[in-house]
Amino acid sequence: MTVIRSLLTGCGAYLPQNCVSNDELAQKVDTSDEWIQERTGIKQRHIAAEGEMTSDLALKAAQGALRDAGVDAQDIDLIIVATTTPDQTFPAVATKVQAALGIHHGAAFDVQAVCSGFIYALSVADNFIKAGQAQNVLVIGAETFSRLLDWKDRTTCVLFGDGAGAVVLQASEGEGTAQDRGILTTILHSDGRYNDLLKTDGGPSSTGTTGYVRMKGREVFKHAVVNLANAVKEAMADTGLGPDDVDWVVAHQANRRILEATSKKLKLGDDKVIITVDQHANTSAASIPLALHQGMKDGRITPGQVVLMEAMGGGFTWGSALVRL
């Protein structure tokens, strides 16, 4: 049986030039390199420059993905940006990227699912392609999360960074089996009962401000390990693949402890997990494509391999995707 698959043909990334180490952060916040690394695995993070917006980061990542795929911007008929930190309340970051690329056709919109945003955007793009409504799609995760941080709150401000990653998806024919290249399945979930565990304390219709990130870390950790493991099990059940079939785990880079606990629960070896949280910190919707780009750039992730992606974010939202490159 012939089916339409979404083939990942290119990947790009961008990190702001300003790199802030734990020691530098400790000069401004009551914290230390030892305290941060022990609890999170983070060593440094990139912070967007004054005047550098989410759309700027997204555009550079998108241009890199297009070059990698060998695709002209004019061939793109859909742009989806996953972000929690848009330049403006409206219009969408995706439309600014569309304009900057000189694209005057097709559609462009944002998806907001916080740290799960890239998985959500990937799923939306995949369904557009499978429905025949798009042939070439840019999926971008981009954040200037530092703009949401209370720099007096050491429990949150040390955790996050800024960055962007992007992929090009192109329609391709498959045989409808797990041996096909492309996106094999995506799993999405949410549960709004846990709003207060991870949120901002502001918004346009409540305070008229963006607010700051507020998080109850221990509770989030417990939910993350269980929810992520279940989403991965669902993806494997949907495709018939097992842990031994997975070549690489490219997870949301929130905390090294979560990455290790989830891989252990799923019996996936630590040697299969791409780790970038030490260099990038938590870049929310940008973290998965940034980690994917790193794994592809250094030669670990290669065509034909099966990549497992998973993430959880505020809402709660969570999900997974299995992709054969």
C-alpha positions as CSV (number, residue, x, y, z in Angstrom):
1,M,0.0,0.0,0.0
2,T,1.4,3.4,-1.0
3,V,1.1,6.2,1.5
4,I,2.4,9.7,1.8
5,R,5.2,10.3,4.2
6,S,6.7,13.5,5.5
7,L,10.4,13.1,4.8
8,L,12.8,15.2,6.9
9,T,15.3,16.5,4.3
10,G,17.1,19.4,6.0
11,C,17.9,20.7,9.5
12,G,19.2,24.1,10.6
13,A,20.0,25.9,13.9
14,Y,20.9,29.2,15.3
15,L,22.2,30.3,18.7
16,P,22.7,33.9,19.8
17,Q,26.3,35.0,20.1
18,N,26.1,35.9,23.8
19,C,27.0,32.8,25.7
20,V,26.6,33.0,29.5
21,S,28.3,30.5,31.7
22,N,27.1,29.5,35.2
23,D,30.0,31.4,36.8
24,E,29.0,34.5,35.0
25,L,25.3,34.0,36.0
26,A,26.5,33.5,39.6
27,Q,27.9,37.1,39.6
28,K,24.3,38.4,39.3
29,V,22.2,35.7,41.0
30,D,22.6,33.8,44.3
31,T,23.7,30.6,42.8
32,S,26.8,28.7,41.7
33,D,28.2,26.5,38.9
34,E,28.2,23.5,41.2
35,W,24.5,24.0,42.3
36,I,23.3,24.4,38.8
37,Q,25.2,21.5,37.3
38,E,24.3,19.1,40.1
39,R,20.6,19.7,39.7
40,T,20.2,20.2,36.0
41,G,23.4,19.4,34.1
42,I,23.5,22.9,32.6
43,K,26.9,24.6,32.1
44,Q,25.9,27.6,29.9
45,R,23.1,29.1,27.9
46,H,22.8,31.6,25.0
47,I,21.0,34.9,25.5
48,A,19.6,37.0,22.7
49,A,21.0,40.4,22.3
50,E,19.0,43.6,22.9
51,G,16.8,44.1,19.8
52,E,17.3,40.5,18.7
53,M,13.9,38.9,18.3
54,T,12.4,35.4,18.1
55,S,11.8,36.0,14.3
56,D,15.5,36.8,13.8
57,L,16.5,33.5,15.4
58,A,13.8,31.6,13.5
59,L,14.8,33.1,10.2
60,K,18.5,32.1,10.5
61,A,17.6,28.6,11.5
62,A,15.1,28.3,8.6
63,Q,17.8,29.5,6.1
64,G,20.1,26.8,7.4
65,A,17.5,24.1,7.0
66,L,16.7,25.2,3.5
67,R,20.4,25.1,2.6
68,D,20.8,21.7,4.1
69,A,17.7,20.4,2.2
70,G,18.8,22.0,-1.0
71,V,15.3,23.6,-1.3
72,D,14.5,27.0,-2.6
73,A,12.4,29.2,-0.3
74,Q,9.9,29.7,-3.1
75,D,9.1,25.9,-3.0
76,I,7.9,26.2,0.6
77,D,4.1,26.2,0.8
78,L,3.6,26.2,4.6
79,I,5.6,27.6,7.6
80,I,4.8,26.6,11.1
81,V,6.7,28.2,14.0
82,A,6.5,26.7,17.5
83,T,7.1,29.5,20.0
84,T,6.0,30.8,23.4
85,T,7.9,34.1,22.9
86,P,6.6,35.8,19.8
87,D,7.9,39.2,18.7
88,Q,4.4,40.6,19.2
89,T,1.1,39.3,20.5
90,F,0.2,39.3,16.8
91,P,0.9,38.8,14.0
92,A,2.5,35.3,14.1
93,V,6.3,34.9,14.0
94,A,5.8,32.5,11.0
95,T,4.4,35.4,8.9
96,K,7.5,37.5,9.6
97,V,9.7,34.6,8.6
98,Q,7.6,34.1,5.5
99,A,8.0,37.8,4.5
100,A,11.8,37.7,5.3
101,L,12.2,34.7,3.0
102,G,10.4,36.5,0.2
103,I,7.5,34.0,0.1
104,H,4.2,35.5,-0.9
105,H,2.1,32.3,-1.2
106,G,0.9,29.5,1.0
107,A,0.2,29.8,4.7
108,A,2.2,30.6,7.8
109,F,1.1,30.4,11.5
110,D,2.4,29.8,15.0
111,V,1.8,26.9,17.4
112,Q,1.9,27.4,21.2
113,A,2.5,24.4,23.3
114,V,5.5,25.7,25.2
115,C,8.3,23.0,25.4
116,S,6.2,20.5,23.5
117,G,5.7,23.0,20.7
118,F,8.1,21.5,18.2
119,I,6.4,18.0,18.5
120,Y,3.0,19.7,18.1
121,A,4.2,21.7,15.1
122,L,5.7,18.5,13.5
123,S,2.5,16.7,13.9
124,V,0.5,19.5,12.3
125,A,2.9,19.7,9.4
126,D,2.8,15.9,9.0
127,N,-1.0,15.9,8.8
128,F,-1.0,18.8,6.2
129,I,1.4,16.7,4.1
130,K,-0.6,13.5,4.5
131,A,-3.8,15.3,3.5
132,G,-2.2,16.6,0.4
133,Q,-2.5,20.2,1.4
134,A,1.2,20.9,1.5
135,Q,4.3,19.5,-0.3
136,N,7.2,21.4,1.3
137,V,7.0,22.6,4.9
138,L,9.3,24.6,7.2
139,V,8.8,23.6,10.8
140,I,10.6,25.9,13.2
141,G,11.1,26.0,17.0
142,A,12.3,29.4,18.1
143,E,12.4,31.1,21.5
144,T,13.8,34.2,23.3
145,F,12.8,32.6,26.6
146,S,15.1,34.9,28.5
147,R,12.5,37.6,28.1
148,L,10.2,35.7,30.4
149,L,12.6,35.2,33.2
150,D,12.6,36.7,36.6
151,W,16.4,37.2,37.1
152,K,15.9,37.3,40.9
153,D,14.4,33.8,41.0
154,R,17.4,31.4,40.9
155,T,15.1,28.4,40.7
156,T,14.0,29.3,37.2
157,C,16.4,31.9,35.6
158,V,19.3,29.4,35.6
159,L,17.3,26.9,33.6
160,F,16.5,28.6,30.3
161,G,18.2,30.0,27.2
162,D,17.4,31.3,23.7
163,G,17.8,29.7,20.3
164,A,16.1,28.3,17.2
165,G,16.1,25.1,15.2
166,A,14.3,24.2,12.0
167,V,13.6,21.3,9.7
168,V,12.3,21.0,6.1
169,L,9.6,18.3,5.6
170,Q,8.8,17.1,2.0
171,A,6.1,14.8,0.8
172,S,7.4,11.4,-0.3
173,E,5.9,8.1,-1.1
174,G,6.2,5.2,1.3
175,E,4.8,1.6,1.6
176,G,3.0,2.2,4.9
177,T,5.4,0.2,7.0
178,A,7.8,1.1,9.8
179,Q,10.6,0.6,7.3
180,D,9.5,3.8,5.4
181,R,11.6,6.9,5.7
182,G,9.9,9.9,7.1
183,I,7.6,10.6,10.1
184,L,6.2,7.2,11.2
185,T,3.9,8.5,13.9
186,T,3.2,11.4,16.3
187,I,1.5,11.3,19.7
188,L,0.1,14.4,21.3
189,H,-1.5,14.9,24.8
190,S,-2.4,17.6,27.2
191,D,-4.0,18.0,30.6
192,G,-4.9,21.5,31.7
193,R,-5.5,20.6,35.4
194,Y,-1.8,21.2,36.0
195,N,-1.7,24.8,34.8
196,D,-0.3,26.1,38.1
197,L,2.8,23.8,38.1
198,L,4.4,25.5,35.2
199,K,3.2,28.8,33.9
200,T,3.8,32.5,33.5
201,D,2.1,34.9,36.0
202,G,0.8,37.2,33.3
203,G,-0.8,37.5,29.8
204,P,-2.6,39.9,27.5
205,S,-6.1,39.2,28.9
206,S,-5.1,39.0,32.6
207,T,-2.4,41.4,33.6
208,G,-1.6,43.0,30.2
209,T,2.0,41.9,30.6
210,T,4.0,38.9,29.5
211,G,4.6,37.9,33.1
212,Y,7.4,35.7,34.4
213,V,8.0,31.9,34.4
214,R,6.8,30.2,37.6
215,M,7.5,26.5,38.2
216,K,7.1,23.9,40.9
217,G,10.1,21.9,39.8
218,R,9.7,18.7,41.8
219,E,6.1,18.2,40.7
220,V,7.0,18.9,37.1
221,F,9.8,16.3,37.2
222,K,7.6,13.5,38.5
223,H,4.9,14.2,35.8
224,A,7.5,14.6,33.1
225,V,9.1,11.1,33.6
226,V,5.8,9.3,33.6
227,N,4.1,11.3,30.8
228,L,7.1,11.1,28.5
229,A,7.6,7.4,29.0
230,N,3.9,6.7,28.2
231,A,4.0,8.8,25.1
232,V,7.1,6.9,23.9
233,K,5.4,3.6,24.6
234,E,2.4,4.7,22.5
235,A,4.6,5.7,19.6
236,M,6.3,2.3,19.7
237,A,2.9,0.4,19.9
238,D,1.6,2.5,17.0
239,T,4.6,1.5,14.8
240,G,5.5,-1.9,16.1
241,L,9.0,-0.7,16.8
242,G,10.8,-1.4,20.1
243,P,13.7,0.1,22.1
244,D,16.2,-1.9,20.1
245,D,15.0,-0.3,16.9
246,V,15.6,3.2,18.1
247,D,19.0,4.6,17.0
248,W,18.8,7.9,18.8
249,V,16.7,9.7,21.4
250,V,16.3,13.4,20.7
251,A,14.4,14.7,23.7
252,H,13.4,18.1,25.0
253,Q,16.5,19.4,26.8
254,A,15.0,20.5,30.1
255,N,17.1,18.8,32.7
256,R,19.7,16.0,32.5
257,R,18.0,14.1,35.3
258,I,14.8,13.9,33.4
259,L,16.6,12.7,30.3
260,E,18.4,10.0,32.3
261,A,15.3,8.9,34.3
262,T,13.1,8.6,31.1
263,S,15.7,6.6,29.2
264,K,16.1,4.3,32.1
265,K,12.4,3.8,32.5
266,L,12.1,2.9,28.8
267,K,15.3,0.7,28.9
268,L,16.9,2.9,26.3
269,G,20.7,3.1,26.7
270,D,22.2,6.5,27.7
271,D,24.6,6.1,24.8
272,K,21.5,6.6,22.5
273,V,20.5,10.0,24.0
274,I,21.6,13.2,22.4
275,I,22.5,15.7,25.2
276,T,22.7,19.4,24.6
277,V,21.2,20.8,27.8
278,D,24.7,21.3,29.1
279,Q,25.5,23.8,26.3
280,H,22.1,25.3,25.5
281,A,20.0,25.0,28.8
282,N,16.3,24.7,28.2
283,T,15.3,26.5,25.0
284,S,11.7,25.4,25.2
285,A,10.3,24.7,21.6
286,A,13.7,25.1,20.1
287,S,15.5,22.4,22.1
288,I,14.6,19.4,20.0
289,P,15.6,20.8,16.6
290,L,18.7,22.2,18.2
291,A,19.7,18.8,19.6
292,L,18.7,17.1,16.3
293,H,20.9,19.5,14.4
294,Q,23.8,18.9,16.7
295,G,23.5,15.1,16.3
296,M,23.4,15.4,12.5
297,K,26.2,18.0,12.3
298,D,28.6,15.8,14.3
299,G,27.8,12.7,12.3
300,R,26.1,10.6,15.0
301,I,22.7,10.8,13.4
302,T,22.7,9.6,9.8
303,P,20.1,8.8,7.0
304,G,18.1,5.7,7.5
305,Q,18.3,5.8,11.3
306,V,15.3,5.9,13.6
307,V,15.0,8.9,15.8
308,L,12.7,9.2,18.8
309,M,11.6,12.7,19.8
310,E,9.7,13.5,23.0
311,A,8.8,16.6,25.0
312,M,6.7,17.9,27.8
313,G,5.8,21.5,28.6
314,G,3.5,23.8,30.5
315,G,-0.2,23.1,30.2
316,F,0.7,20.3,30.7
317,T,1.3,19.3,27.1
318,W,3.4,16.4,26.0
319,G,4.0,14.1,23.0
320,S,6.4,12.1,21.0
321,A,7.4,11.4,17.4
322,L,9.2,8.5,15.6
323,V,11.0,9.5,12.5
324,R,13.2,7.4,10.1
325,L,15.6,9.8,8.5
